[in-house]
Amino acid sequence: MILDRIHSPEDLRALDGSELPLLCDELRSFLVTQVSHTGGHLASNLGVVELTVAIHRVFDTARDRLVFDVGHQCYVHKILTGRADRFPTLRQLGGISGFPKPCESVHDAFIAGHASNSVSVALGMARARTMLHEDHSVLALIGDGALTGGLAYEGLNNAGASGEPLIVILNDNGMSIDRNVGAMSEHLSRLRTKPEYFAFKKAYHNALSGSAAGRALYRFNHSLKTGLKKAMLPNATMFEDMGFAYLGPVDGHDLAQLTTTLEWAREMKRPVLVHVRTQKGQGYAPAEREPWKFHGVGPFDAAAGAVPQAKESFSSVFGAALTELAEEDPRVCAITAAMEDGTGLTPFAKRFPDRFFDVGIAEGHAAAMAAGLAKQGALPVFAVYSSFLQRAYDQLLHDVALSGLHVVFAVDRAGLVGADGATHHGVMDTVFLSGIPNMTVLCPASFAELRAMLRRALFEMTGPVAIRYPRGGEGAFTADTSAGDFAELRAGEDITLCAYGTMLNNVLGAAELLHGQGIEARVVKLNRISPFRGGELSRIFGTTKRLLVAEECSGVGCIGQRIAAILAEEGHEPQKLTLCNLGRRFIEQGSVGELYRQCGLDAQSLARTAKEVCQ
């Protein structure tokens, strides 16, 4: 196999051009086989095989900086930069990440897990290169989906105006930015991408600028050319108006054309946008037919192309419950930021298409739009992953909370999410949501509680409300104690264990283990973690001598710290207070169970900690 000979980009560049098509086939087979065992992002990586090979044939990413947007399409890049033998560990505890990681390889220029920032980061690198008098290329690889995020246009606008040599590769794999206008468009595009064209253009301008008649002729011809270009290549004029030279559209699976175009872009020494058309799932029929199913998958049957049937989850329960509530009240509407299926909103979208709004990868816009909906009397529910809600923090404060608007935030993937790792763990929302004035934060521990809290948030509460719940299914606790804001689930005199959300399962497990060791633990469940109203914590914990608060969140500004501060202010501070959380660090990938054990949050670890407190 040719792939067996590739241990670095130098090996790739040493190949004869005739060997490259077979290498691309081998890369696709390798991807399907490996991802079927580990899970991961498949369709997007199958679509960028030729593009990634072309990039590494033209550029040296050990020196040249390749900045990925989102980064889930970096698998081929990792294979070609010496990490093929580590792919059985992809997204596993202690293994290689599913996203670019500079700590893994000098070829990974920047951590990437969220969308729309690549051009801004790449421009910063390009400006540093110029400022420090260095000589290397800088590339940003961005998908058309990421162009739905406003940050991408902030970066493009500034990069084009900067004049900095910078190459932006637009991977257009389905959300078409313009229509395909056929052979004439491609012919004109190829003509315009040649360096000779730009040399002729400059000479032509200089020749005509020496006289009034020449300048008039130039203006007339330029106006005529611009009109034709706008009619036939609308993308070109949009990006050229920002200051980019536009090259494309290029067939993203034509390796020779890709290589030549990237060489031209490198030689132009200015901001260049290379528009590449690719197909998600290219080369693997099941992923070509249903690329959304193979975007992010768990282990699957590669031969049959069969993805395991999704089990009932907090996301699916939320989607079904919201659809039922929307049947009752025509004011209820749903918003998502390009995560219709992931947040469980597909049934709602089918049942109420006029009340379903997918805004693309634009969480800040989604939150601000929700504020507008609420201001005019609608009942908007914004379903969003916890780690993506971070991108809308200013809108949460300024547009929603400041006016006390009744927007419900369904915060999915709260807590540790597993194999996607540090960029996707939802471990900061408790910190920033509980610090926002007027914001109520609810934490269901079961499907039944999620249904009840969603109804309560929509129809019984005012102001902004966040309901946070984890990825996947519920644990052993399936009861509904959502009628109150706090619940005592187990009595005990030796120590009080406190938790919220599905961390309750681990705390109950710890209490049972302690019981077997002769230690009786009281278990208190928090249904609401913000706000805490005057005196209520003292009523719950006022006589507690030993208190352990377990949380699946960052330790800085966590709920346990807030509880401790309030109890101290009210004169009811426990004799011993122990906070079990994720600490002041980012948590890497691994299964949720493995990460619980690593962080001391599984039942056994919590029981050991509680026993030490009691001694």
CORJORA-V587096 format. One record per helix or strand of 3 or more residues. SS is the DSSP state (@ for helix, = for strand). FROM is the first residue (numbers start at 0). LEN is the number of residues. Records with the same first field share a line. If there is no record, write none. Layout:
# CORJORA-V587096
SS->FROM-LEN, FROM-LEN
This chain:
# CORJORA-V587096
@->2-3, 8-5, 16-22, 42-5, 48-10, 74-15, 117-14, 144-4, 149-13, 182-11, 194-14, 211-21, 233-8, 254-14, 284-5, 313-15, 345-6, 352-3, 362-13, 385-16, 420-3, 428-5, 446-13, 502-14, 535-6, 558-11, 591-8, 602-12
=->64-4, 137-6, 165-7, 244-7, 270-7, 331-5, 355-3, 378-7, 407-5, 439-3, 464-4, 485-5, 494-6, 520-6, 527-3, 545-5, 575-5
